Amino acid sequence: LCQMLHDFITDEGADLATRTWVNDKYGSGNKALYTFFEITFSGGWPTHASKVVKDVHPFYAVFFIVYVTLVVFGMIRIISALFLSE
């Protein structure tokens, strides 16, 4: 995702505030990794996903839908199963 958003971050025609926000969240591998850690474990994934989908490109909705469906809900199911098994 970091590499896919690089063109938007360097685009002079895009809004500077949005470009700065995207750079702060997804500008490098470490920033993107921390953002996805927050998406996975904080439950605040709409905050991180909606701005990218609305302001950058709607195509990113597919990426976030797949990620949240498979990883976030899958992680919750695994953790719930661990607690219920004990």
PDB file with one MODEL, atoms N, CA, C and O in Angstrom:
MODEL        1
ATOM      1  N   LEU A   1       0.833  -1.189   0.000  1.00  0.00           N
ATOM      2  CA  LEU A   1       0.000   0.000   0.000  1.00  0.00           C
ATOM      3  C   LEU A   1       0.874   1.248   0.000  1.00  0.00           C
ATOM      4  O   LEU A   1       0.528   2.260  -0.610  1.00  0.00           O
ATOM      5  N   CYS A   2       1.997   1.169   0.681  1.00  0.00           N
ATOM      6  CA  CYS A   2       2.926   2.298   0.726  1.00  0.00           C
ATOM      7  C   CYS A   2       3.388   2.671  -0.676  1.00  0.00           C
ATOM      8  O   CYS A   2       3.418   3.849  -1.032  1.00  0.00           O
ATOM      9  N   GLN A   3       3.743   1.677  -1.466  1.00  0.00           N
ATOM     10  CA  GLN A   3       4.205   1.932  -2.832  1.00  0.00           C
ATOM     11  C   GLN A   3       3.068   2.409  -3.730  1.00  0.00           C
ATOM     12  O   GLN A   3       3.284   3.235  -4.616  1.00  0.00           O
ATOM     13  N   MET A   4       1.872   1.900  -3.511  1.00  0.00           N
ATOM     14  CA  MET A   4       0.732   2.306  -4.332  1.00  0.00           C
ATOM     15  C   MET A   4       0.349   3.756  -4.071  1.00  0.00           C
ATOM     16  O   MET A   4      -0.117   4.441  -4.981  1.00  0.00           O
ATOM     17  N   LEU A   5       0.537   4.233  -2.852  1.00  0.00           N
ATOM     18  CA  LEU A   5       0.171   5.608  -2.510  1.00  0.00           C
ATOM     19  C   LEU A   5       1.281   6.612  -2.776  1.00  0.00           C
ATOM     20  O   LEU A   5       1.071   7.815  -2.620  1.00  0.00           O
ATOM     21  N   HIS A   6       2.450   6.146  -3.173  1.00  0.00           N
ATOM     22  CA  HIS A   6       3.588   7.043  -3.402  1.00  0.00           C
ATOM     23  C   HIS A   6       3.282   8.077  -4.486  1.00  0.00           C
ATOM     24  O   HIS A   6       3.641   9.245  -4.338  1.00  0.00           O
ATOM     25  N   ASP A   7       2.622   7.663  -5.575  1.00  0.00           N
ATOM     26  CA  ASP A   7       2.292   8.608  -6.648  1.00  0.00           C
ATOM     27  C   ASP A   7       1.355   9.699  -6.157  1.00  0.00           C
ATOM     28  O   ASP A   7       1.482  10.852  -6.567  1.00  0.00           O
ATOM     29  N   PHE A   8       0.416   9.350  -5.283  1.00  0.00           N
ATOM     30  CA  PHE A   8      -0.482  10.366  -4.741  1.00  0.00           C
ATOM     31  C   PHE A   8       0.268  11.333  -3.835  1.00  0.00           C
ATOM     32  O   PHE A   8       0.020  12.538  -3.878  1.00  0.00           O
ATOM     33  N   ILE A   9       1.167  10.828  -3.031  1.00  0.00           N
ATOM     34  CA  ILE A   9       1.917  11.683  -2.100  1.00  0.00           C
ATOM     35  C   ILE A   9       2.765  12.695  -2.855  1.00  0.00           C
ATOM     36  O   ILE A   9       2.911  13.834  -2.412  1.00  0.00           O
ATOM     37  N   THR A  10       3.322  12.295  -3.980  1.00  0.00           N
ATOM     38  CA  THR A  10       4.197  13.197  -4.750  1.00  0.00           C
ATOM     39  C   THR A  10       3.441  14.016  -5.784  1.00  0.00           C
ATOM     40  O   THR A  10       4.057  14.823  -6.480  1.00  0.00           O
ATOM     41  N   ASP A  11       2.122  13.841  -5.913  1.00  0.00           N
ATOM     42  CA  ASP A  11       1.319  14.578  -6.889  1.00  0.00           C
ATOM     43  C   ASP A  11       1.100  16.007  -6.405  1.00  0.00           C
ATOM     44  O   ASP A  11       0.461  16.232  -5.377  1.00  0.00           O
ATOM     45  N   GLU A  12       1.630  16.965  -7.148  1.00  0.00           N
ATOM     46  CA  GLU A  12       1.503  18.381  -6.770  1.00  0.00           C
ATOM     47  C   GLU A  12       0.077  18.899  -6.917  1.00  0.00           C
ATOM     48  O   GLU A  12      -0.284  19.889  -6.281  1.00  0.00           O
ATOM     49  N   GLY A  13      -0.739  18.252  -7.742  1.00  0.00           N
ATOM     50  CA  GLY A  13      -2.099  18.712  -7.980  1.00  0.00           C
ATOM     51  C   GLY A  13      -3.081  18.314  -6.896  1.00  0.00           C
ATOM     52  O   GLY A  13      -4.180  18.865  -6.823  1.00  0.00           O
ATOM     53  N   ALA A  14      -2.706  17.376  -6.060  1.00  0.00           N
ATOM     54  CA  ALA A  14      -3.609  16.922  -4.997  1.00  0.00           C
ATOM     55  C   ALA A  14      -3.548  17.884  -3.804  1.00  0.00           C
ATOM     56  O   ALA A  14      -2.605  18.661  -3.657  1.00  0.00           O
ATOM     57  N   ASP A  15      -4.564  17.810  -2.972  1.00  0.00           N
ATOM     58  CA  ASP A  15      -4.658  18.662  -1.789  1.00  0.00           C
ATOM     59  C   ASP A  15      -3.483  18.388  -0.842  1.00  0.00           C
ATOM     60  O   ASP A  15      -3.180  17.235  -0.534  1.00  0.00           O
ATOM     61  N   LEU A  16      -2.834  19.452  -0.390  1.00  0.00           N
ATOM     62  CA  LEU A  16      -1.641  19.318   0.453  1.00  0.00           C
ATOM     63  C   LEU A  16      -1.968  18.677   1.804  1.00  0.00           C
ATOM     64  O   LEU A  16      -1.192  17.858   2.296  1.00  0.00           O
ATOM     65  N   ALA A  17      -3.091  19.034   2.406  1.00  0.00           N
ATOM     66  CA  ALA A  17      -3.450  18.457   3.706  1.00  0.00           C
ATOM     67  C   ALA A  17      -3.683  16.949   3.593  1.00  0.00           C
ATOM     68  O   ALA A  17      -3.273  16.191   4.472  1.00  0.00           O
ATOM     69  N   THR A  18      -4.331  16.518   2.526  1.00  0.00           N
ATOM     70  CA  THR A  18      -4.567  15.087   2.324  1.00  0.00           C
ATOM     71  C   THR A  18      -3.261  14.369   2.044  1.00  0.00           C
ATOM     72  O   THR A  18      -3.028  13.280   2.567  1.00  0.00           O
ATOM     73  N   ARG A  19      -2.409  14.963   1.228  1.00  0.00           N
ATOM     74  CA  ARG A  19      -1.112  14.357   0.937  1.00  0.00           C
ATOM     75  C   ARG A  19      -0.277  14.219   2.199  1.00  0.00           C
ATOM     76  O   ARG A  19       0.401  13.209   2.386  1.00  0.00           O
ATOM     77  N   THR A  20      -0.319  15.222   3.063  1.00  0.00           N
ATOM     78  CA  THR A  20       0.429  15.168   4.318  1.00  0.00           C
ATOM     79  C   THR A  20      -0.117  14.071   5.223  1.00  0.00           C
ATOM     80  O   THR A  20       0.656  13.339   5.841  1.00  0.00           O
ATOM     81  N   TRP A  21      -1.443  13.949   5.308  1.00  0.00           N
ATOM     82  CA  TRP A  21      -2.045  12.904   6.135  1.00  0.00           C
ATOM     83  C   TRP A  21      -1.676  11.525   5.613  1.00  0.00           C
ATOM     84  O   TRP A  21      -1.306  10.646   6.392  1.00  0.00           O
ATOM     85  N   VAL A  22      -1.772  11.327   4.295  1.00  0.00           N
ATOM     86  CA  VAL A  22      -1.419  10.032   3.705  1.00  0.00           C
ATOM     87  C   VAL A  22       0.055   9.730   3.938  1.00  0.00           C
ATOM     88  O   VAL A  22       0.415   8.586   4.218  1.00  0.00           O
ATOM     89  N   ASN A  23       0.906  10.739   3.825  1.00  0.00           N
ATOM     90  CA  ASN A  23       2.338  10.529   4.084  1.00  0.00           C
ATOM     91  C   ASN A  23       2.583  10.175   5.549  1.00  0.00           C
ATOM     92  O   ASN A  23       3.424   9.326   5.843  1.00  0.00           O
ATOM     93  N   ASP A  24       1.867  10.807   6.462  1.00  0.00           N
ATOM     94  CA  ASP A  24       2.040  10.497   7.887  1.00  0.00           C
ATOM     95  C   ASP A  24       1.604   9.068   8.217  1.00  0.00           C
ATOM     96  O   ASP A  24       2.188   8.433   9.096  1.00  0.00           O
ATOM     97  N   LYS A  25       0.596   8.564   7.531  1.00  0.00           N
ATOM     98  CA  LYS A  25       0.071   7.231   7.833  1.00  0.00           C
ATOM     99  C   LYS A  25       0.690   6.125   6.987  1.00  0.00           C
ATOM    100  O   LYS A  25       0.888   5.015   7.480  1.00  0.00           O
ATOM    101  N   TYR A  26       1.003   6.411   5.708  1.00  0.00           N
ATOM    102  CA  TYR A  26       1.442   5.363   4.785  1.00  0.00           C
ATOM    103  C   TYR A  26       2.693   5.747   4.006  1.00  0.00           C
ATOM    104  O   TYR A  26       2.992   5.114   2.994  1.00  0.00           O
ATOM    105  N   GLY A  27       3.429   6.756   4.439  1.00  0.00           N
ATOM    106  CA  GLY A  27       4.545   7.293   3.661  1.00  0.00           C
ATOM    107  C   GLY A  27       5.774   6.409   3.577  1.00  0.00           C
ATOM    108  O   GLY A  27       6.541   6.525   2.622  1.00  0.00           O
ATOM    109  N   SER A  28       5.982   5.543   4.530  1.00  0.00           N
ATOM    110  CA  SER A  28       7.124   4.617   4.487  1.00  0.00           C
ATOM    111  C   SER A  28       6.649   3.249   4.949  1.00  0.00           C
ATOM    112  O   SER A  28       5.520   3.094   5.413  1.00  0.00           O
ATOM    113  N   GLY A  29       7.507   2.277   4.820  1.00  0.00           N
ATOM    114  CA  GLY A  29       7.139   0.933   5.242  1.00  0.00           C
ATOM    115  C   GLY A  29       6.830   0.855   6.722  1.00  0.00           C
ATOM    116  O   GLY A  29       5.880   0.187   7.130  1.00  0.00           O
ATOM    117  N   ASN A  30       7.635   1.539   7.531  1.00  0.00           N
ATOM    118  CA  ASN A  30       7.411   1.525   8.983  1.00  0.00           C
ATOM    119  C   ASN A  30       6.111   2.222   9.360  1.00  0.00           C
ATOM    120  O   ASN A  30       5.380   1.745  10.228  1.00  0.00           O
ATOM    121  N   LYS A  31       5.818   3.349   8.712  1.00  0.00           N
ATOM    122  CA  LYS A  31       4.573   4.060   9.000  1.00  0.00           C
ATOM    123  C   LYS A  31       3.367   3.219   8.599  1.00  0.00           C
ATOM    124  O   LYS A  31       2.385   3.151   9.338  1.00  0.00           O
ATOM    125  N   ALA A  32       3.435   2.580   7.438  1.00  0.00           N
ATOM    126  CA  ALA A  32       2.328   1.740   6.981  1.00  0.00           C
ATOM    127  C   ALA A  32       2.156   0.528   7.888  1.00  0.00           C
ATOM    128  O   ALA A  32       1.030   0.122   8.176  1.00  0.00           O
ATOM    129  N   LEU A  33       3.261  -0.048   8.338  1.00  0.00           N
ATOM    130  CA  LEU A  33       3.185  -1.193   9.247  1.00  0.00           C
ATOM    131  C   LEU A  33       2.512  -0.802  10.554  1.00  0.00           C
ATOM    132  O   LEU A  33       1.662  -1.535  11.060  1.00  0.00           O
ATOM    133  N   TYR A  34       2.890   0.355  11.108  1.00  0.00           N
ATOM    134  CA  TYR A  34       2.259   0.820  12.351  1.00  0.00           C
ATOM    135  C   TYR A  34       0.774   1.130  12.130  1.00  0.00           C
ATOM    136  O   TYR A  34      -0.058   0.827  12.986  1.00  0.00           O
ATOM    137  N   THR A  35       0.444   1.732  10.984  1.00  0.00           N
ATOM    138  CA  THR A  35      -0.952   2.032  10.686  1.00  0.00           C
ATOM    139  C   THR A  35      -1.772   0.754  10.592  1.00  0.00           C
ATOM    140  O   THR A  35      -2.901   0.699  11.080  1.00  0.00           O
ATOM    141  N   PHE A  36      -1.206  -0.275   9.964  1.00  0.00           N
ATOM    142  CA  PHE A  36      -1.945  -1.535   9.870  1.00  0.00           C
ATOM    143  C   PHE A  36      -2.009  -2.251  11.208  1.00  0.00           C
ATOM    144  O   PHE A  36      -2.955  -2.999  11.456  1.00  0.00           O
ATOM    145  N   PHE A  37      -1.042  -2.046  12.063  1.00  0.00           N
ATOM    146  CA  PHE A  37      -1.138  -2.550  13.428  1.00  0.00           C
ATOM    147  C   PHE A  37      -2.323  -1.889  14.134  1.00  0.00           C
ATOM    148  O   PHE A  37      -3.098  -2.557  14.817  1.00  0.00           O
ATOM    149  N   GLU A  38      -2.454  -0.568  13.960  1.00  0.00           N
ATOM    150  CA  GLU A  38      -3.595   0.142  14.545  1.00  0.00           C
ATOM    151  C   GLU A  38      -4.912  -0.322  13.933  1.00  0.00           C
ATOM    152  O   GLU A  38      -5.900  -0.495  14.647  1.00  0.00           O
ATOM    153  N   ILE A  39      -4.935  -0.524  12.628  1.00  0.00           N
ATOM    154  CA  ILE A  39      -6.155  -0.982  11.963  1.00  0.00           C
ATOM    155  C   ILE A  39      -6.580  -2.340  12.513  1.00  0.00           C
ATOM    156  O   ILE A  39      -7.765  -2.583  12.741  1.00  0.00           O
ATOM    157  N   THR A  40      -5.613  -3.215  12.721  1.00  0.00           N
ATOM    158  CA  THR A  40      -5.914  -4.574  13.147  1.00  0.00           C
ATOM    159  C   THR A  40      -6.371  -4.642  14.597  1.00  0.00           C
ATOM    160  O   THR A  40      -7.331  -5.347  14.906  1.00  0.00           O
ATOM    161  N   PHE A  41      -5.701  -3.923  15.489  1.00  0.00           N
ATOM    162  CA  PHE A  41      -5.946  -4.128  16.919  1.00  0.00           C
ATOM    163  C   PHE A  41      -6.704  -3.007  17.619  1.00  0.00           C
ATOM    164  O   PHE A  41      -7.128  -3.200  18.758  1.00  0.00           O
ATOM    165  N   SER A  42      -6.894  -1.855  17.004  1.00  0.00           N
ATOM    166  CA  SER A  42      -7.562  -0.771  17.715  1.00  0.00           C
ATOM    167  C   SER A  42      -9.055  -0.711  17.437  1.00  0.00           C
ATOM    168  O   SER A  42      -9.805  -0.129  18.221  1.00  0.00           O
ATOM    169  N   GLY A  43      -9.495  -1.299  16.341  1.00  0.00           N
ATOM    170  CA  GLY A  43     -10.906  -1.205  15.988  1.00  0.00           C
ATOM    171  C   GLY A  43     -11.256   0.103  15.312  1.00  0.00           C
ATOM    172  O   GLY A  43     -12.424   0.350  15.012  1.00  0.00           O
ATOM    173  N   GLY A  44     -10.272   0.941  15.068  1.00  0.00           N
ATOM    174  CA  GLY A  44     -10.526   2.220  14.425  1.00  0.00           C
ATOM    175  C   GLY A  44     -10.176   2.221  12.950  1.00  0.00           C
ATOM    176  O   GLY A  44      -9.725   3.230  12.408  1.00  0.00           O
ATOM    177  N   TRP A  45     -10.388   1.080  12.301  1.00  0.00           N
ATOM    178  CA  TRP A  45     -10.006   0.999  10.895  1.00  0.00           C
ATOM    179  C   TRP A  45     -10.783   1.950   9.991  1.00  0.00           C
ATOM    180  O   TRP A  45     -10.225   2.375   8.979  1.00  0.00           O
ATOM    181  N   PRO A  46     -12.045   2.318  10.287  1.00  0.00           N
ATOM    182  CA  PRO A  46     -12.714   3.269   9.391  1.00  0.00           C
ATOM    183  C   PRO A  46     -12.010   4.620   9.325  1.00  0.00           C
ATOM    184  O   PRO A  46     -12.040   5.282   8.287  1.00  0.00           O
ATOM    185  N   THR A  47     -11.387   5.029  10.404  1.00  0.00           N
ATOM    186  CA  THR A  47     -10.676   6.306  10.416  1.00  0.00           C
ATOM    187  C   THR A  47      -9.521   6.292   9.434  1.00  0.00           C
ATOM    188  O   THR A  47      -9.278   7.281   8.742  1.00  0.00           O
ATOM    189  N   HIS A  48      -8.808   5.179   9.369  1.00  0.00           N
ATOM    190  CA  HIS A  48      -7.648   5.084   8.488  1.00  0.00           C
ATOM    191  C   HIS A  48      -8.039   4.769   7.052  1.00  0.00           C
ATOM    192  O   HIS A  48      -7.335   5.163   6.123  1.00  0.00           O
ATOM    193  N   ALA A  49      -9.137   4.076   6.857  1.00  0.00           N
ATOM    194  CA  ALA A  49      -9.513   3.647   5.510  1.00  0.00           C
ATOM    195  C   ALA A  49     -10.363   4.676   4.780  1.00  0.00           C
ATOM    196  O   ALA A  49     -10.192   4.865   3.576  1.00  0.00           O
ATOM    197  N   SER A  50     -11.267   5.339   5.472  1.00  0.00           N
ATOM    198  CA  SER A  50     -12.221   6.201   4.777  1.00  0.00           C
ATOM    199  C   SER A  50     -11.559   7.390   4.095  1.00  0.00           C
ATOM    200  O   SER A  50     -11.969   7.776   3.000  1.00  0.00           O
ATOM    201  N   LYS A  51     -10.559   7.969   4.711  1.00  0.00           N
ATOM    202  CA  LYS A  51      -9.894   9.120   4.097  1.00  0.00           C
ATOM    203  C   LYS A  51      -9.168   8.707   2.819  1.00  0.00           C
ATOM    204  O   LYS A  51      -9.168   9.451   1.838  1.00  0.00           O
ATOM    205  N   VAL A  52      -8.557   7.537   2.825  1.00  0.00           N
ATOM    206  CA  VAL A  52      -7.866   7.064   1.623  1.00  0.00           C
ATOM    207  C   VAL A  52      -8.887   6.764   0.530  1.00  0.00           C
ATOM    208  O   VAL A  52      -8.667   7.109  -0.632  1.00  0.00           O
ATOM    209  N   VAL A  53      -9.984   6.136   0.883  1.00  0.00           N
ATOM    210  CA  VAL A  53     -11.002   5.776  -0.107  1.00  0.00           C
ATOM    211  C   VAL A  53     -11.675   7.026  -0.666  1.00  0.00           C
ATOM    212  O   VAL A  53     -11.876   7.126  -1.876  1.00  0.00           O
ATOM    213  N   LYS A  54     -12.026   7.976   0.190  1.00  0.00           N
ATOM    214  CA  LYS A  54     -12.745   9.170  -0.254  1.00  0.00           C
ATOM    215  C   LYS A  54     -11.855  10.159  -0.988  1.00  0.00           C
ATOM    216  O   LYS A  54     -12.265  10.722  -2.002  1.00  0.00           O
ATOM    217  N   ASP A  55     -10.647  10.379  -0.493  1.00  0.00           N
ATOM    218  CA  ASP A  55      -9.813  11.456  -1.021  1.00  0.00           C
ATOM    219  C   ASP A  55      -8.768  11.014  -2.030  1.00  0.00           C
ATOM    220  O   ASP A  55      -8.324  11.826  -2.843  1.00  0.00           O
ATOM    221  N   VAL A  56      -8.362   9.749  -2.003  1.00  0.00           N
ATOM    222  CA  VAL A  56      -7.331   9.303  -2.942  1.00  0.00           C
ATOM    223  C   VAL A  56      -7.975   8.607  -4.138  1.00  0.00           C
ATOM    224  O   VAL A  56      -7.896   9.100  -5.263  1.00  0.00           O
ATOM    225  N   HIS A  57      -8.611   7.465  -3.894  1.00  0.00           N
ATOM    226  CA  HIS A  57      -9.274   6.743  -4.985  1.00  0.00           C
ATOM    227  C   HIS A  57     -10.210   5.683  -4.392  1.00  0.00           C
ATOM    228  O   HIS A  57      -9.844   5.004  -3.432  1.00  0.00           O
ATOM    229  N   PRO A  58     -11.408   5.538  -4.955  1.00  0.00           N
ATOM    230  CA  PRO A  58     -12.347   4.538  -4.425  1.00  0.00           C
ATOM    231  C   PRO A  58     -11.867   3.093  -4.567  1.00  0.00           C
ATOM    232  O   PRO A  58     -12.376   2.210  -3.877  1.00  0.00           O
ATOM    233  N   PHE A  59     -10.906   2.838  -5.442  1.00  0.00           N
ATOM    234  CA  PHE A  59     -10.363   1.493  -5.621  1.00  0.00           C
ATOM    235  C   PHE A  59      -9.797   0.927  -4.325  1.00  0.00           C
ATOM    236  O   PHE A  59      -9.826  -0.286  -4.116  1.00  0.00           O
ATOM    237  N   TYR A  60      -9.287   1.785  -3.459  1.00  0.00           N
ATOM    238  CA  TYR A  60      -8.695   1.313  -2.211  1.00  0.00           C
ATOM    239  C   TYR A  60      -9.729   0.687  -1.276  1.00  0.00           C
ATOM    240  O   TYR A  60      -9.361   0.009  -0.317  1.00  0.00           O
ATOM    241  N   ALA A  61     -11.006   0.904  -1.540  1.00  0.00           N
ATOM    242  CA  ALA A  61     -12.051   0.259  -0.744  1.00  0.00           C
ATOM    243  C   ALA A  61     -11.961  -1.252  -0.866  1.00  0.00           C
ATOM    244  O   ALA A  61     -12.173  -1.971   0.110  1.00  0.00           O
ATOM    245  N   VAL A  62     -11.646  -1.735  -2.063  1.00  0.00           N
ATOM    246  CA  VAL A  62     -11.507  -3.182  -2.268  1.00  0.00           C
ATOM    247  C   VAL A  62     -10.392  -3.722  -1.384  1.00  0.00           C
ATOM    248  O   VAL A  62     -10.553  -4.756  -0.736  1.00  0.00           O
ATOM    249  N   PHE A  63      -9.268  -3.029  -1.359  1.00  0.00           N
ATOM    250  CA  PHE A  63      -8.137  -3.456  -0.540  1.00  0.00           C
ATOM    251  C   PHE A  63      -8.515  -3.511   0.934  1.00  0.00           C
ATOM    252  O   PHE A  63      -8.241  -4.507   1.605  1.00  0.00           O
ATOM    253  N   PHE A  64      -9.140  -2.456   1.446  1.00  0.00           N
ATOM    254  CA  PHE A  64      -9.487  -2.411   2.866  1.00  0.00           C
ATOM    255  C   PHE A  64     -10.591  -3.404   3.214  1.00  0.00           C
ATOM    256  O   PHE A  64     -10.572  -3.981   4.301  1.00  0.00           O
ATOM    257  N   ILE A  65     -11.543  -3.615   2.325  1.00  0.00           N
ATOM    258  CA  ILE A  65     -12.604  -4.596   2.583  1.00  0.00           C
ATOM    259  C   ILE A  65     -12.014  -5.993   2.713  1.00  0.00           C
ATOM    260  O   ILE A  65     -12.356  -6.737   3.632  1.00  0.00           O
ATOM    261  N   VAL A  66     -11.129  -6.342   1.793  1.00  0.00           N
ATOM    262  CA  VAL A  66     -10.494  -7.667   1.856  1.00  0.00           C
ATOM    263  C   VAL A  66      -9.646  -7.789   3.112  1.00  0.00           C
ATOM    264  O   VAL A  66      -9.696  -8.810   3.797  1.00  0.00           O
ATOM    265  N   TYR A  67      -8.859  -6.746   3.423  1.00  0.00           N
ATOM    266  CA  TYR A  67      -7.996  -6.802   4.604  1.00  0.00           C
ATOM    267  C   TYR A  67      -8.813  -6.935   5.885  1.00  0.00           C
ATOM    268  O   TYR A  67      -8.525  -7.794   6.718  1.00  0.00           O
ATOM    269  N   VAL A  68      -9.811  -6.106   6.043  1.00  0.00           N
ATOM    270  CA  VAL A  68     -10.614  -6.131   7.275  1.00  0.00           C
ATOM    271  C   VAL A  68     -11.377  -7.447   7.387  1.00  0.00           C
ATOM    272  O   VAL A  68     -11.468  -8.019   8.473  1.00  0.00           O
ATOM    273  N   THR A  69     -11.919  -7.922   6.289  1.00  0.00           N
ATOM    274  CA  THR A  69     -12.676  -9.168   6.327  1.00  0.00           C
ATOM    275  C   THR A  69     -11.797 -10.348   6.705  1.00  0.00           C
ATOM    276  O   THR A  69     -12.155 -11.138   7.578  1.00  0.00           O
ATOM    277  N   LEU A  70     -10.661 -10.470   6.060  1.00  0.00           N
ATOM    278  CA  LEU A  70      -9.810 -11.632   6.287  1.00  0.00           C
ATOM    279  C   LEU A  70      -8.974 -11.529   7.556  1.00  0.00           C
ATOM    280  O   LEU A  70      -8.895 -12.485   8.328  1.00  0.00           O
ATOM    281  N   VAL A  71      -8.358 -10.391   7.773  1.00  0.00           N
ATOM    282  CA  VAL A  71      -7.403 -10.279   8.874  1.00  0.00           C
ATOM    283  C   VAL A  71      -8.069  -9.864  10.174  1.00  0.00           C
ATOM    284  O   VAL A  71      -7.942 -10.558  11.183  1.00  0.00           O
ATOM    285  N   VAL A  72      -8.771  -8.753  10.162  1.00  0.00           N
ATOM    286  CA  VAL A  72      -9.322  -8.225  11.410  1.00  0.00           C
ATOM    287  C   VAL A  72     -10.394  -9.154  11.967  1.00  0.00           C
ATOM    288  O   VAL A  72     -10.322  -9.550  13.130  1.00  0.00           O
ATOM    289  N   PHE A  73     -11.384  -9.506  11.155  1.00  0.00           N
ATOM    290  CA  PHE A  73     -12.427 -10.393  11.658  1.00  0.00           C
ATOM    291  C   PHE A  73     -11.874 -11.789  11.929  1.00  0.00           C
ATOM    292  O   PHE A  73     -12.306 -12.457  12.869  1.00  0.00           O
ATOM    293  N   GLY A  74     -10.929 -12.229  11.118  1.00  0.00           N
ATOM    294  CA  GLY A  74     -10.290 -13.519  11.371  1.00  0.00           C
ATOM    295  C   GLY A  74      -9.533 -13.528  12.683  1.00  0.00           C
ATOM    296  O   GLY A  74      -9.589 -14.511  13.423  1.00  0.00           O
ATOM    297  N   MET A  75      -8.827 -12.453  12.985  1.00  0.00           N
ATOM    298  CA  MET A  75      -8.089 -12.338  14.236  1.00  0.00           C
ATOM    299  C   MET A  75      -9.039 -12.344  15.427  1.00  0.00           C
ATOM    300  O   MET A  75      -8.754 -12.963  16.452  1.00  0.00           O
ATOM    301  N   ILE A  76     -10.158 -11.658  15.292  1.00  0.00           N
ATOM    302  CA  ILE A  76     -11.146 -11.635  16.376  1.00  0.00           C
ATOM    303  C   ILE A  76     -11.707 -13.033  16.604  1.00  0.00           C
ATOM    304  O   ILE A  76     -11.893 -13.446  17.749  1.00  0.00           O
ATOM    305  N   ARG A  77     -11.976 -13.761  15.533  1.00  0.00           N
ATOM    306  CA  ARG A  77     -12.513 -15.119  15.671  1.00  0.00           C
ATOM    307  C   ARG A  77     -11.507 -16.041  16.354  1.00  0.00           C
ATOM    308  O   ARG A  77     -11.889 -16.869  17.181  1.00  0.00           O
ATOM    309  N   ILE A  78     -10.220 -15.906  16.013  1.00  0.00           N
ATOM    310  CA  ILE A  78      -9.190 -16.748  16.635  1.00  0.00           C
ATOM    311  C   ILE A  78      -9.062 -16.427  18.118  1.00  0.00           C
ATOM    312  O   ILE A  78      -8.998 -17.336  18.946  1.00  0.00           O
ATOM    313  N   ILE A  79      -9.024 -15.152  18.458  1.00  0.00           N
ATOM    314  CA  ILE A  79      -8.900 -14.752  19.866  1.00  0.00           C
ATOM    315  C   ILE A  79     -10.133 -15.193  20.649  1.00  0.00           C
ATOM    316  O   ILE A  79     -10.009 -15.677  21.774  1.00  0.00           O
ATOM    317  N   SER A  80     -11.316 -15.033  20.068  1.00  0.00           N
ATOM    318  CA  SER A  80     -12.542 -15.478  20.738  1.00  0.00           C
ATOM    319  C   SER A  80     -12.535 -16.983  20.952  1.00  0.00           C
ATOM    320  O   SER A  80     -12.950 -17.466  22.006  1.00  0.00           O
ATOM    321  N   ALA A  81     -12.067 -17.721  19.963  1.00  0.00           N
ATOM    322  CA  ALA A  81     -12.009 -19.176  20.097  1.00  0.00           C
ATOM    323  C   ALA A  81     -11.042 -19.598  21.190  1.00  0.00           C
ATOM    324  O   ALA A  81     -11.289 -20.573  21.900  1.00  0.00           O
ATOM    325  N   LEU A  82      -9.942 -18.867  21.329  1.00  0.00           N
ATOM    326  CA  LEU A  82      -8.989 -19.185  22.402  1.00  0.00           C
ATOM    327  C   LEU A  82      -9.597 -18.963  23.781  1.00  0.00           C
ATOM    328  O   LEU A  82      -9.387 -19.763  24.693  1.00  0.00           O
ATOM    329  N   PHE A  83     -10.349 -17.878  23.930  1.00  0.00           N
ATOM    330  CA  PHE A  83     -10.976 -17.617  25.219  1.00  0.00           C
ATOM    331  C   PHE A  83     -12.106 -18.600  25.507  1.00  0.00           C
ATOM    332  O   PHE A  83     -12.292 -19.005  26.655  1.00  0.00           O
ATOM    333  N   LEU A  84     -12.849 -18.980  24.500  1.00  0.00           N
ATOM    334  CA  LEU A  84     -13.962 -19.897  24.714  1.00  0.00           C
ATOM    335  C   LEU A  84     -13.505 -21.323  24.966  1.00  0.00           C
ATOM    336  O   LEU A  84     -14.214 -22.099  25.607  1.00  0.00           O
ATOM    337  N   SER A  85     -12.332 -21.673  24.472  1.00  0.00           N
ATOM    338  CA  SER A  85     -11.849 -23.037  24.666  1.00  0.00           C
ATOM    339  C   SER A  85     -11.343 -23.271  26.101  1.00  0.00           C
ATOM    340  O   SER A  85     -11.203 -24.418  26.526  1.00  0.00           O
ATOM    341  N   GLU A  86     -11.076 -22.219  26.826  1.00  0.00           N
ATOM    342  CA  GLU A  86     -10.562 -22.391  28.197  1.00  0.00           C
ATOM    343  C   GLU A  86     -11.638 -22.375  29.224  1.00  0.00           C
ATOM    344  O   GLU A  86     -11.357 -22.508  30.415  1.00  0.00           O
TER     345      GLU A  86
ENDMDL
END
